[in-house]
Every structure is written in structure tokens, then in C-alpha cells.
Amino acid sequence: MAVTGRFRREVSRVYVCSCFGITEQQVKQHAESGACTPRQVASACKAGTDCGSCVRRIQAILGRGACPRREPIGQGRPAPAPLREAAA
């Protein structure tokens, strides 16, 4: 039995969200476009907004430390200088 090219492409798809038909590749594309959290992926493609069973898989794809951390003021960076009032 011969395997066609079309069949191979469909087999290589790994669905992350079966509710909306979102593939692992699509989640990775959203991550490359700046999505850092499952919520941001959901805003882009709805994955994780129906039954929610794919949220942990999305978290795994995004990985830990994929996005820069925001540090509180005063921890590693100087605080912004206060604004001076304009002379009247």
C-alpha cells in the first residue's frame, strides 16, 4: 500500500486543541509572534477557551522562561527619576 504525500502531511499534524482544531505548529507560530501565556494564545486562536483540556499542553509548548520576566522597580534597575514641575 502506497502512502501519498497528502496522507503524510495530515499524519504529521499534532492537534493541541481538538475543540477548535488548533495544531502544535499553530501554537508555536503564535509563540513566535509574541504570545507568552496560554491566555495570549487563546486570544489569538481560541485554543483553551472551550473545554480547557489543552491548556497544560499549551503551557508545555510555550515552556518556562520563554518570555522576559518583568522585574519590580528597584530590583536590578534604577527607578525612574521623579518629574519636576514646570516653572511658572
N, C-alpha and C positions, 0 to 999 in steps of 0.2 A: 504494500500500500504506500503510495507516494504522498509525501507531505507537501502541501502547496505553500507558497510564500505568505499568502493571506493567513493561513492557519497558524503559521509560526508567529506572526505578529500578534495575533489575538491571544495566543498562549503566553506570550511574554508580558502581557498586561497583568499587573497585580492590583486588584481593586482594594482600596483602603476603605472607602465609604460605599457600601452597596446601596444605600438609600438613594444617593444621588449619582452613582456611577463614577466616582472620583478615583483616579488611579494614583499609585505611588509617584509616578512621574509627574503628574499634575501638582501634587503636594510639593514635590521638590522644586518645581518651577515657581510656585508661589513663594517658597522659601528663598529662592534666588532673587525674587523680585522684592524681597524685604519683609515677608511675613515671618515673625519670630515666635509666635504663640499659636496654639490651636484656635484661639478666638480670631486672630488675624487671618488664618487660613479659612475659617468659617465665613468671615466677612467677604472673602474673595470668591469662594466657590460653594458655600453652604455645607461643606463636609463637617460632620459632627453636630449639626443642628437638629437632626431628627431623633433617632434612637440613642445617639451618643456612644454607641459601642466602638466607634473608630477613634475616639479622642486619644486614647492611650497609644494607639498605633501612630497617630499624627505626631504626638509628643516624641515618640521614639525616632521618627523620621527627622524631625527638627533637631533633635539632640540637645544635649546640655551645652551651654556656653556658645551657642551658635550666634547669638546676638550680643553686642556690647552691653555690659552692665552699666546702669546709671548709679553713680556714687553720690551720696548726700554731700551737700556743701560742707566744706571744712575737713573732709577726709581725702587727702591727696591732692586737692586743688584749692587754690586760694578763692575766698569768697569774693563776689563782685563788689567793687567799691560803691559806697552809697552815692546817690545822685546829689549834686549840690544844687541848691535853689538858685534860680537866676536872680542876678542883682536887679533891683527895681530902679 
